[in-house]
Amino acid sequence: MPRYELVIGNMNYSSWSMRAGLVMAASGEDCQQTAIQLRQPDTEAKIRHYSPSGKVPCLIDHQTKTPDGKPLAIWDSLAIAEYMAENHPEAHLWPRDASARAIARAVTAEMHSGFTALRTQCPMNIRRRVAGFVPTPDTAKDIARITQLWQNCQSEFAQSEFTQGGKFLFGPAPTIADWFYAPVVSRFVTYGIELDAAARDYVAAMVAHPIMARWLANAQAEAWSIPVYDD
């Protein structure tokens, strides 16, 4: 068995699983992915077998033991990202420049804890396409804030002399910050959100990246469905 095992929910709907899954892929480390179908009678029991919180994602490090001898379980997507960045610095999951790294952490934390209106009105559904979507005023504010963050990061860091240019938030390769905004990228596609040229280019770059493209393809092929989200 590989050292790492990532427990996730439905790839099509679980934005938290997507973030952790993309970070694990970007780390380059071998990782077994264990998927648990959400919204089933036994879902919580199955998840609690791995995750103390009863929620996904949860990363199991089979090589690291807790004081009681059990494999280490990390049950939060941001904690998973930080754990992988700390244990595998060679993967450069955060930007190398200290200032860029600080801002990357800030924008990642803002995504991790904010944008409630967008999350509520626009549940992630990679397979779905919604015509004529109209955001509420609060959702429109979230969209404006997100695209402004993207623009600021790219103008201040992605095009800096240190990074030598790049189409992602902090340079030529995605970092944890990009992976944490990946579910938003998928939402913008699903709901046909109107974006300016810079934001459209960023969405296109993310969708085309091999790591994200693989997740999107697997979500499209996933047999599981949650009718309440599809309807």
C-alpha positions as CSV (number, residue, x, y, z in Angstrom):
1,M,0.0,0.0,0.0
2,P,1.3,3.5,-0.7
3,R,2.2,5.7,2.2
4,Y,-0.7,8.1,1.5
5,E,-4.4,7.3,1.2
6,L,-6.9,10.1,0.4
7,V,-10.5,9.5,1.3
8,I,-12.8,11.6,-0.8
9,G,-16.5,11.9,-1.7
10,N,-18.1,12.1,-5.1
11,M,-15.6,13.7,-7.5
12,N,-18.4,15.5,-9.3
13,Y,-19.8,17.3,-6.3
14,S,-17.3,17.4,-3.5
15,S,-15.3,20.6,-3.8
16,W,-13.4,19.9,-0.6
17,S,-12.3,16.5,-2.0
18,M,-11.3,18.2,-5.2
19,R,-8.9,20.6,-3.4
20,A,-7.2,17.9,-1.5
21,G,-7.1,15.6,-4.5
22,L,-5.4,18.2,-6.7
23,V,-2.8,19.0,-4.1
24,M,-2.0,15.3,-3.6
25,A,-1.6,15.0,-7.4
26,A,0.6,18.1,-7.5
27,S,2.8,16.7,-4.8
28,G,3.9,13.9,-7.1
29,E,3.6,11.4,-4.2
30,D,2.0,8.0,-4.8
31,C,-1.5,8.1,-3.2
32,Q,-4.3,5.6,-3.0
33,Q,-7.7,7.3,-3.5
34,T,-10.6,5.8,-1.6
35,A,-14.0,7.2,-2.7
36,I,-17.1,7.1,-0.6
37,Q,-20.5,7.9,-2.2
38,L,-22.2,10.8,-0.5
39,R,-25.8,11.1,0.5
40,Q,-26.2,7.4,1.2
41,P,-27.6,5.8,4.4
42,D,-24.2,4.4,5.3
43,T,-22.1,7.4,4.2
44,E,-21.3,8.8,7.6
45,A,-20.4,5.4,9.1
46,K,-18.1,4.7,6.2
47,I,-16.4,8.1,6.4
48,R,-16.0,7.8,10.2
49,H,-14.0,4.6,9.7
50,Y,-11.3,7.0,8.4
51,S,-12.1,10.5,9.5
52,P,-12.7,11.6,13.1
53,S,-14.9,14.5,11.8
54,G,-17.1,12.3,9.7
55,K,-16.3,14.4,6.7
56,V,-14.2,14.2,3.6
57,P,-11.5,14.7,2.6
58,C,-9.3,12.8,5.0
59,L,-5.6,12.0,4.4
60,I,-4.2,8.8,6.0
61,D,-0.4,8.7,6.3
62,H,0.2,5.0,6.9
63,Q,3.9,5.5,7.7
64,T,3.3,8.0,10.5
65,K,1.7,6.7,13.7
66,T,-0.2,8.5,16.4
67,P,0.7,7.8,20.1
68,D,-1.9,5.0,20.1
69,G,-0.2,3.3,17.2
70,K,-2.8,4.2,14.5
71,P,-2.0,5.8,11.2
72,L,-2.1,9.5,11.2
73,A,-5.4,10.9,9.9
74,I,-5.7,14.6,8.7
75,W,-9.3,15.6,8.1
76,D,-9.2,19.1,6.7
77,S,-8.3,20.1,3.2
78,L,-6.1,23.0,4.2
79,A,-4.4,21.0,6.9
80,I,-3.8,18.3,4.2
81,A,-2.2,20.9,1.9
82,E,0.0,22.3,4.6
83,Y,1.1,18.8,5.7
84,M,2.1,17.8,2.2
85,A,3.9,21.1,1.7
86,E,5.8,20.6,4.9
87,N,6.7,17.0,4.2
88,H,7.6,17.4,0.6
89,P,9.2,20.8,0.1
90,E,10.7,19.6,-3.2
91,A,7.2,19.7,-4.7
92,H,7.1,23.5,-4.2
93,L,3.4,23.4,-3.4
94,W,3.7,27.0,-2.1
95,P,5.5,29.8,-4.0
96,R,9.2,29.9,-3.3
97,D,9.3,33.6,-2.7
98,A,8.4,34.5,1.0
99,S,6.2,37.4,0.1
100,A,4.3,35.5,-2.5
101,R,4.0,32.6,-0.1
102,A,2.4,34.8,2.5
103,I,-0.1,36.2,0.1
104,A,-0.8,32.7,-1.3
105,R,-1.6,31.5,2.2
106,A,-3.9,34.5,2.7
107,V,-5.9,34.0,-0.5
108,T,-6.1,30.3,0.2
109,A,-7.4,30.9,3.7
110,E,-10.0,33.3,2.3
111,M,-11.2,30.7,-0.1
112,H,-11.2,28.0,2.6
113,S,-13.4,30.0,5.0
114,G,-15.4,32.5,2.7
115,F,-17.5,33.1,-0.3
116,T,-20.6,31.5,1.3
117,A,-23.0,33.1,-1.1
118,L,-21.3,31.6,-4.1
119,R,-21.0,28.2,-2.5
120,T,-24.7,28.3,-1.6
121,Q,-26.2,29.5,-4.9
122,C,-23.7,27.5,-7.0
123,P,-23.1,24.0,-5.7
124,M,-20.2,22.3,-7.5
125,N,-21.5,20.0,-10.2
126,I,-18.8,19.4,-12.9
127,R,-21.2,17.5,-15.2
128,R,-23.9,20.2,-15.2
129,R,-24.3,23.2,-17.5
130,V,-26.8,26.0,-16.4
131,A,-28.2,28.4,-19.0
132,G,-29.3,31.9,-18.1
133,F,-27.9,31.9,-14.6
134,V,-28.4,35.1,-12.6
135,P,-26.3,35.6,-9.5
136,T,-27.8,37.2,-6.4
137,P,-26.2,40.5,-5.3
138,D,-24.2,38.6,-2.6
139,T,-23.0,36.0,-5.1
140,A,-22.0,38.8,-7.5
141,K,-19.9,40.3,-4.8
142,D,-18.2,37.0,-4.2
143,I,-17.5,36.6,-7.9
144,A,-16.1,40.2,-8.1
145,R,-13.9,39.6,-5.1
146,I,-12.5,36.3,-6.4
147,T,-11.7,37.7,-9.9
148,Q,-10.0,40.8,-8.2
149,L,-7.9,38.4,-6.1
150,W,-6.9,36.5,-9.2
151,Q,-5.9,39.8,-11.0
152,N,-4.0,41.1,-8.0
153,C,-2.0,37.9,-7.6
154,Q,-1.2,37.6,-11.3
155,S,-0.2,41.3,-11.6
156,E,1.9,41.4,-8.4
157,F,3.5,37.9,-8.4
158,A,2.8,35.8,-11.5
159,Q,4.5,38.3,-13.8
160,S,7.3,39.3,-11.5
161,E,11.0,39.0,-12.3
162,F,11.3,36.3,-9.7
163,T,8.7,34.0,-11.4
164,Q,9.7,35.0,-14.9
165,G,6.1,35.2,-15.9
166,G,3.2,32.7,-15.7
167,K,-0.4,32.2,-16.3
168,F,-1.3,31.0,-12.8
169,L,-1.7,33.0,-9.7
170,F,1.9,33.0,-8.6
171,G,3.9,32.0,-11.7
172,P,4.2,29.4,-14.4
173,A,3.0,26.5,-12.3
174,P,0.0,26.2,-10.0
175,T,0.4,26.2,-6.3
176,I,-1.9,25.3,-3.4
177,A,-3.7,28.7,-3.9
178,D,-4.6,27.7,-7.5
179,W,-5.8,24.2,-6.4
180,F,-8.0,25.7,-3.8
181,Y,-9.7,27.9,-6.4
182,A,-10.1,25.0,-8.8
183,P,-13.7,24.3,-7.6
184,V,-14.6,27.9,-8.2
185,V,-13.2,27.6,-11.7
186,S,-15.4,24.6,-12.2
187,R,-18.4,26.5,-10.9
188,F,-17.7,29.4,-13.3
189,V,-17.8,26.9,-16.1
190,T,-21.0,25.1,-14.8
191,Y,-23.0,28.3,-14.4
192,G,-21.6,30.2,-17.3
193,I,-20.4,33.1,-15.2
194,E,-19.6,36.2,-17.3
195,L,-15.9,37.1,-16.7
196,D,-13.4,39.6,-18.0
197,A,-10.7,38.5,-20.4
198,A,-8.1,38.0,-17.7
199,A,-10.3,35.8,-15.6
200,R,-11.4,33.8,-18.7
201,D,-7.8,33.2,-19.6
202,Y,-7.1,32.0,-16.0
203,V,-10.1,29.6,-16.1
204,A,-8.9,28.3,-19.4
205,A,-5.4,27.7,-18.1
206,M,-6.7,25.9,-15.1
207,V,-9.1,23.7,-17.0
208,A,-6.4,22.7,-19.4
209,H,-3.8,21.8,-16.8
210,P,-3.2,18.0,-16.8
211,I,-3.9,17.6,-13.1
212,M,-7.2,19.4,-13.2
213,A,-8.2,18.0,-16.6
214,R,-7.8,14.5,-15.2
215,W,-10.0,15.3,-12.2
216,L,-12.7,16.8,-14.5
217,A,-12.6,13.8,-16.8
218,N,-12.9,11.4,-13.9
219,A,-15.8,13.4,-12.5
220,Q,-17.6,13.3,-15.9
221,A,-17.1,9.5,-16.0
222,E,-18.2,8.9,-12.4
223,A,-21.3,6.7,-12.2
224,W,-22.6,8.1,-8.9
225,S,-25.3,10.8,-9.0
226,I,-27.1,12.9,-6.4
227,P,-30.5,13.9,-7.9
228,V,-31.1,16.8,-5.6
229,Y,-28.0,18.5,-7.0
230,D,-28.7,17.5,-10.6
231,D,-32.3,18.7,-10.6
